[in-house]
Amino acid sequence: MSRDPASNRVSLADMSKSTGRILSKGAFSELDTGASPTLAELTEALHFSLGDGRIWLNDQRMVLMQSPVLGRLRQEIIEAFGMEAAKGIFMRVGYMQGVRDAELIQKRFPNQDLTHALAAGPRVHTLEGFVKVVTKQFEFDSDRGTYFGEFYWHDSSEAGEHIAHHGLAQEPVCWMQTGYPSGYTSTLFGRPVIFREIECSGMGAPRCYVVGQNAEEWGEDAPERAYLGLEWPRQKRTYRRAVQKEPEAMPAPAQDEDHPPRDPVVGVSAGFLRARLMVEKVADTEATVLLVGESGVGKELFSQQLHRLSLRAGGPFVALNCAAIPDTLVESELFGVEKGAFTGAVASRPGYFERAAGGTLFLDEIASLAFAAQGKLLRAIQERVVERVGGTRSVPADVRVIAASNVDLAEEVRAGRFRQDLYFRLCVFPIAIPSLRERRDDIPLLVDHFLRLFRERHRRQVVGLTRRAMDALLAYDFPGNIRELQNLIERGVIFADAGGWIDVHHLFTAGEVTSPFSPALTAEGRLAVPGAMASLSSAPVTGTNAVRSAQDLAKAEADLYRSALDRAGGNVSAAARALGLSRAKLEYRLRKLDLLARDPSV
């Protein structure tokens, strides 16, 4: 261990090596010169598969593209969608590139501490040819959840192409390159970090200067939050023609800035951004919207965002779960009841349609409505009038209807359980909300939000999730989607020790079927070989298979690999498929345990 005798200081790298612990604080200044992984070590992960047209960076396929070609694509997108939309598109593309490279570093150098992993980002960024990155400084504190970094970029290809097509810019133009460190650092750090270009060579500066810090440190008005999907656009689109024609029908929009939603719908995955774009397209119209998605994907939150972005934002948002209403009460709940209409009706009462007047009515689980009630709902939507039970006059129904279903309504129509005419009336503008399995890139963002929410709600100051816990969440199937993720994080915050970390055994305690290598708990509270392991091993899971130490867990893992290889006749690719792993992942683990045959053809 190297010490500075004058100051009696020890470097972070030496401390990490001597203790074997991943330290929770670090800074670039504490790294040794030439700290691993070096640029030379990273280039060893780059392979050209001659003859078949493939290039690999570790297990990620890459492509070579001339910078002017990418510049032409950039120009086409700017001309087609405008500068502001193009900025968001390229920033999100860069973000996903950073996410993938962070995953590469985690796979290729799994034993590196966070300081070394963060320092590798600029080297990978440089290796890929977009820009030469020079680190000025960065520092982080995982316990406090803070990050700050400063970097210089030289010879930005993105800035060069912008100048070639548009001349000198009035504002920074390295959009994709700014998204890259945001995605890379957010993935490794486990919470949103936003980078902003302060100086840009596309504006005539000698080189680009970039600063990265926690997303909240940039303030609520930071445009990058909307570009990267961390929040919805704040500015609502309006149509002057509609306002001029019917000013009295357009209530003043609610001020979302003063009353932000408690549970934001955020994400950077392609599926989420596609759904968000659909919501933004239809929000300022009067069209009926049908939200389709599995239970727990956040359909009501999407409907609330749609309402906030609409011209009806100043009116009420009323939500009704159709599955919670008995068939005999559907009509009175939806349309209201007059006094004396039936026994027990001692007073007149408005229904949900009247309560939502001037605003939005959200009908969740619409498929659960009885067939007779569907006909009455169709008339209300189509004629925009309702009639209370026992009443004699029609009441205007000035509402915008958003319906939601967790089943395929078209299939329900074919099965004769849902009216075809109502289906076509609802399905004016369908929006598919992706499951959490289809938007795994959003899990770290959602975890960070739920952690902050439940720390405050339950007054528990846990540090955060261990890398093993985050990996387990990223590998989990989430049958309950975002609602289940929220429950898992709340459970972890409650279960973990104050001032400690949330680990796997704090999360999966209710019999969830986790990934093959995620530990589970026995009835006695011990770590045990999960069912997925047992199904591939020759012995059943019994009390004797309980894992009581790290050595037991390592032995169980090795036994699993041997069993999978035996079943596959020694074929590593077939064994990897049976285990639900890529060949590269299994091969790495086999080499680590010295289980891989020396013959490279295996």
N, C-alpha and C positions, 0 to 999 in steps of 0.2 A: 504494500500500500504506500503510495507516494504522498508525502506531507510537505507542506511549506513550513520550514522550521521557524521562519520569522513570524508568521501569523498563526502557526499551529492549526492550519486548515487542511482539510482532506477533501478531495474532489468527489463530486456526486458519483461519478463512474466507479471510482475505487470503493466508495462506501457500498454501492449496490453490489459490486462483485464480492466484497468481503462478507456482507451480511446475507446475500442471496435474496434480499427483499426488493420489491418494486416500490421505490420511495414515492411519497405523495407530493413532493415539491421538487422543483428543478428549474434550471436556467441554462441557456446556451453557453454562458460564460464558464460554467462548471465542467464542460466537456473537454476531454483531452484533444489535442490536435490530431486530426486523422481518426476520430472516433468512429467505430463501426456502427452501422454498415457504411463503408466508404463508397464513393462513386465506382471504384473498380470492382468492389464486391457486388454492387447492384448490376453492373454490366454483365456479370456472370449469369444473371437470371434472364438475359436477353438472348434468344435463340432464333436463327433463321433456318427453317425447315426447307432446305434446298430441293427444288424439283416439284414440290406440291403446292407452292404459293402461299405458305403459312409462316407467320412470324409470331413468336411467343415471348411474352414477358412473364416469366414463371409459368403459371397455368392460365394466363389471360392471353387470348389471341389479339394481336395488334395489326395495324395496317400502316403502310407508308403512303403519304399523300403530299403532293407538292403544296407549299405554302400559298402560291397564287391560286391554286384550285380551291383551297379552303377560304381564301379571300373572296373568290368569286361567289361561293356559296353564301358567305356573309353578306355580300352586296345584294344578292337576290332576295335574301330574307328581309333585309332592311327595306328594299324597294316594295316588297310584297306586303309587309306587315307594319312598317314604320320603325323608327329608331328605338322607341321605348319598348315595343314588344320584342324586337330583336335583342335588345339588351337582356331582357329576362330570359329569353330562350338560350342564349349563349352562356349566361351565368349559370343556368341550371345544368347545361351540358358539362361545363367545367366542374361544377359541384359533383356530378356523378363520376367524372373521371377521378377526382380526388378521393371519393369514397372507395372506388375500386382499387386505387393504388394504396390506400391505407390498409385495406384487406390483404393486399399482396405483401406488404411489410409484416403484417401480423403472422401470415403463413410462413414467409421465407425466414424471418428472424423472430421466432416466437418467444425467445428468452430475453429479448431486449427490454430495458425499462422504458418508461414513457418519454424520458428526455431524449434518449437515442432514437426512438421511433419518430418523435416529432422532428428531430434534426434530419432524418432521412428524407422527409417530404420534399424539401428544396432540391435535394440531389436527384430524386426520381423525376421531379418536374423538369430539371435541367436535362436529364438523360433523354426525355421524350421529345426534346428539340424545339419546344415552343418559346422558351425564354431561358436566359442564364440567371439563376437566382443566387444572390449573395445574402447570407443571413447577417443582419446587423445585431439583433438580439431577440431573445424571447424568454419568458419566464412564466411559470404556472404554479398553482397551488390547488391540488385536487381536493384537499380538505375544505377549502373555502370556495372552490369551484371557479377560480379566476384564471384567466389567460391574457397575456399581452405579448405581441410580437411585432417587430419591424424588419422589413426586408427590402432589398434593392433588386430590381429586375433590369437586366441589360439585353439589348437586341431583341425586343419583343416582336415576334413575327406578326402578332395580331395588330399591334400599333402600326407596323410597317405597311400591312395590307390596307388598313383604314386610310392611311395617308395616300396610298397609291390610288384609291378609288374616290376618296372624298376630300383630300387635302387635310390641312391641320384642323384638329377638332377644338371645340370650345370647352369640352369636358373629357374626363378619362374614358378611354375606349377599349382597354384590355379586359373585356367583360368575361370571356371564358377563363382567362388566366386568373381573374379575381375570384371566380367561383371555385377554382381548383383548390387553393389552400383552405377555403371555407369548408369544403366537403372533407378534405383530408384531416384537418385538425378537429372538426366536429366529431368525426368517426372515432378517432383515437381518444379524444378528451371526454367523450360521452355526453356532451352538451353543446348547444349551438354556439359556434364562434363565427363571426362575420369579418371578412377582410374587405378593406376599402382602399382603392387607389387614390393616393393624395396628390402625387405628381405623375404625369404620364408623358412618355416620349412621343405619343401621338398628338400631344399639345405643344411639342417643341422642347420639352425638357430633355436634358442630356441622358437621363435614364428614369425608369419608373420607381416610385417610392410607395410601398404598401404597408398598411398597418392593420393588424388583426386583434380583436378583443371580443369579449363576451357580447352576445347579441344585444342584451339589454343595455349595455354601456353606450351603444350608439343612439339610444333614445327611441321613443315610440314612433317617430316620424322617419326612421331610416328606410329608404326605398328598397334596400336589399332584402328586407324582411318579406315584402310581397314578391319580389323577383324569385326568391328561393323557396317560396311556399310556406314561410313561417307564419304568415298571416294573410288575410284576404285584402284585396285593394281597398283603401279607405274611401276613395272618391267614387261616389255612385254616378253612373251614367244617367243622364236625363235627356228627354226629347223636348225641345222648346215648342215644337208644333203641338204636342199633346198638352203641354202646360197652357199654351195660349188658347187652345180650343176649350178646355174644360178646367179652368183654374180651381174651381170649387171642388172638383173631384180628386184633387191631388193634395193630400195632407202633407204637411212639412215632414221631411224625413227625421227619424230619431237620430240623435247625436251619438253614434257608436263610440266616438272618441271619448266621450264622457262616461259611457257605460259599456266598457268592453265586455265581451262574453267571458263567462267564467271558465268554460271548457272550449277552447278554440279548436277549430277543425284545421289542422296544419299538416304539411307534408311536402316532400320533394320528389316522391316517386312518380313515374310516368302515369300510372293508373289514377292516382289521386289528382294530379294536375289536369288530366283529361276531364275528370268529373267536375273539378273546380271551374274549368273553362266553360263547360256546359251550363253550370249554374249562373256564371256571369253573363253568358249569352242570353239566357231566358229571363233573368231577374227583373229587368225593367219592362217586361211585357205583362199582359194579362192572361197569358196562356196557362192552362192547367198542366201541372207537372207530375210525373209518376217517378218516384225514386224506388229503385229495385236493388236489393242487396241482402246478404245474409243477416241474421239477427246479430245485433251488436256492432255493426259497422259504422254507426253514427248517422243514420238517416234523419233522425230528428234534428241533430246539430246542423246537418246540411240544409234542412228546411228552414231552420232559424237564420242561417246565413243568407239564404235566398231571400227571406223576408226583409232582412236588414239592408240588402242591396236593392230592393225594389222601391217603386214609387209609393208603395203602401207602408213603408217603414214607420210612418207616424201613427198608423193604426195598430190594433191589437194583433198579437200572434196567439192563436188558440189551438192547442193540441188535444186530440182525442184518440185514445187507443180503442179501436173498434172491437178488439177481442175481449175487452173488459166489460162490454155492455150486454146484458141478457137480451135475447131476441125480443122479448115482450116490451122492452123499454127503449129500443133503438129509435123508434119514431119520436117519442117524447123527448129523448135526449138530444137528438139532432135538430128537431124543429120546434120544440117547446110545447107547452100545454096550457090550456085555458082553465080557469077555476071551474070546478065542478064537472070536468070532462070525464072523470071516473072517480071511484071511491078512493079517498085519500088526497085528491087534488084540491086542497083547501085554498090555494092561491095560484094565480097565473104565474108562469115561469118561462122566460125565454130559453130557446135551445142554443146549441153551439153555433148554428148559422147566424143567429141574431147577435150573439155575443162577439162574433168575429167581424161584425159589420165594419166596412172600411179597411179591413186588414186581411189577414191570411188565416185560413182554416187548414190545419194539418191533420189528415186522417191516416193514422198508422194501422198496419195490419188490416188493410181494406178487404182482403180476401176472406176474412172471418165473418163478414156481414151475411146475414141470412138472405136467401134469394129474394124474398118479398121486400126486404129493406133496400136491396140494391135498386129495385125499380123506383122507389120513392126518392132515393138519393140521385138517381139519374135525372128525374124531373127537376129537382132543386138546382142541380148544376146547369142543366140545359135551359131552363126557363128563368133562372135567377130569382125565383120567388119561393117562399115556403108558406105552409099553413099549419098553425099550431093544432095539436090534437084537441078536438072539441071546439075549434075556432071556426069562424065563418068568413074571415077575410084573409086575403093574401098579403104577406109581408115581403117587401123587397129583400133579396139576399145579395147584398153588395160585398161579396167575398171572393178572394182568390183561393182556389182549392189546390192543395198539394197532397197527393196520396202516396202511400208507401206500402210495399209488400216484400216479405221475405220468401215468397214462393213465386213460381212462374205463373203469372196471370193468364198467359196464352194457353198454358197447359190446363189451367183450371177451367177456361172456356171450353176447351176440347172435351174435358171430362164432364161438362154440364153443371159445374158448381158455381160458375160465375157468368153473369150476363154479358153477352158479346157486345151489346150496344153500350153498356156502361164501360166496358174495357176500352172501346174505341174513344169514348168521351174522355176517359182519364189519360189515355196514352197519347196525348197530343205531343208531349215533349218528354220522352223517357230518358232517365239518367241512371246509369249503372254505377253503384258505389262499390269499389273493389273491396275484397276481404283483406284482412291484415296479412294473410299469407301472400297476397299479390303486391303488397307495399311494405316489404320488410325494411327497405331503406328508411322508412319513417319511424321505425321502432325507437332508435336513440332519441329522436326529437320528442316523441310521445312520453318516453320514460322520464326525460328531464322535466317535462311539464307536470306529470303526475307526482314525481318526487317532491317538487316544490309545493304542489298543492297539499299533499298529505303530511309533509313536515309541518306545515302551518296548521293544518286542521287538527292533527293529533299531538302537536307539540313534542315531536320526536326529532332530535337533531342527528339523524344518521348521515354518514359521509356520502354514500352513494352505492352503486353496484360494483361488485368485483368484476374483473374481466371474464371470469368463468360464468358468473350469473348473466352477464350481458350476452355472452355466446350462447348460453342455454335459451335465452329469450329469442335470439335471432334464429335458432334452429327449431323452435317450438311451432306447432301447427296452428295454434289459437282457434279452436272450434268456436269459442265465444267472442272472437275478434277483439276490438278495442275495449269493449266492456270487460272482457276477461283480463286483458293486459292491465287495465285500471285496477281490477281487484287484486291481481298478483302484486302490483307495486304497493298498494295500500297494505296488503298482508305483510310484505317485506318490511315496510316502514315500522309496523307495529311489532313484528317478531324480532327484528335485529336489535342488538344492544345499542344503547345510547352512545353516540360518538363512534360507532363501529360501522362496518360495511355490510351491505345486504348480499348474502351468498345464495347459492342454488337451494340449499336446504331451508332457507327462509321463504322461498317463493312457492315451490311445488310441494305442498303439504296436504292437498285434497284429492290425491289419487290421479292427478293429471298424467297422461301418457306422454312422457318427455322423450327427447331424442335418445338414440342408443347409448350414448356415453354420458348422459346426465344422471347423477346419482338420485336415487329415490329413498324414501324412509320406510322402514318396517314399522309394524304396529308397536314395537318396543322403542321406536325413535332412533334406531340405528340406520346408518347408510347401508343400502343393500343393492345387489345387482338388479337393475330394472328388468321388467318383463321382456323388453326388446332384446336385451342381452341373453336372457334365459332361452328365448325362442331359437337362438342360433347356437347355443351351447348344448352339450350332450346331457348335462345334468339339470334336473328341474330346480326352480328356486325354492329353497327351503331355509329354515332357520340357520343351517350350517353355512349358507352362502352369504350371510350378513357381512358387510364390509365394515370392519372396526378400525382400520388404519389405512394410511396411504399405501403401505405395502400390499395390503389386501386388495385395494382398488386397482393397483398396477397389475397384480396377478390376475384379477378378474378380466382386465382389459386385454392382457396378453392371451389368456385362455380363449377369449372371444375371437381374437384375430386368428389363432391357430385353428379353432373350430370352423371359422368361415373359410379359411384356406383349404382345410381338409374337405369340406363339402364342395368346394369349387375345383377340386383336383389340383390345387396349387396355382390356379390361375388368379393372379392378383386383380385383374379387371373384373372378373366375375364375382370375386369375393367383395370388391368394393361396391358393386351394384347391389349385392345382397345386404350389405351394411348401410346402404343409403349414403355412401361417400363417393367422392371423385377418386380416380386411381391415384392422382398425385397426393391427396391427403392420406390415403391408406398407405401408400408406399413410404411417405415420410414417417408415419407412426411405426411401420414395420422396421425401418432402418433404425429408428430411435431405440426400439426394444431389441434390436439385433435379431429380428425374426425373418429378415428378407434373405432369400438365397443369393449367393454371390453371382449366379448366372443371370446376366442382365436381361435375358429373354423371358424370365419368369414373369 
